[in-house]
Amino acid sequence: MSIDRLVAKGYGSSRPILPNISKRNRALNRRVEFTIIAQPAKGEPITE
């Protein structure tokens, strides 16, 4: 996969999956998520 097809976004504390009230929850909030989207058909525009 070409590097120009990857986008990194950092959400930090703005999108926790759990409240940051314990060490365990903070550890679970430190994560990397990947979203895989289908490649558009030839000639179709790429949208986010």
C-alpha positions in Angstrom: 0.0 0.0 0.0 1.3 3.4 -0.9 2.1 5.7 2.1 0.0 8.5 0.5 -3.1 6.4 1.1 -2.6 6.4 4.9 -3.9 9.1 7.2 -3.0 9.5 10.8 -5.3 11.3 13.2 -4.7 11.7 16.9 -7.7 12.1 19.2 -6.0 11.7 22.6 -8.4 12.5 25.4 -11.1 13.8 23.1 -12.4 10.3 22.2 -11.7 7.9 25.1 -13.6 4.6 25.0 -13.7 4.7 28.9 -13.4 7.5 31.4 -9.7 8.1 32.4 -10.4 7.5 36.1 -8.1 4.5 36.6 -4.8 3.1 35.3 -6.6 0.3 33.6 -9.0 2.6 31.8 -6.1 4.9 30.7 -4.3 1.9 29.4 -7.3 0.8 27.4 -7.7 4.3 26.0 -4.1 4.1 24.6 -4.9 2.4 21.3 -4.5 2.5 17.6 -7.5 2.0 15.4 -7.5 1.2 11.7 -10.4 1.8 9.3 -10.3 -0.1 6.1 -12.4 1.3 3.3 -12.9 -0.1 -0.2 -10.9 1.3 -3.0 -13.2 3.3 -5.3 -13.7 2.0 -8.9 -11.4 3.3 -11.5 -12.3 6.9 -12.3 -14.4 7.4 -9.1 -13.3 10.2 -6.7 -11.8 9.2 -3.4 -13.8 10.5 -0.4 -13.3 10.3 3.3 
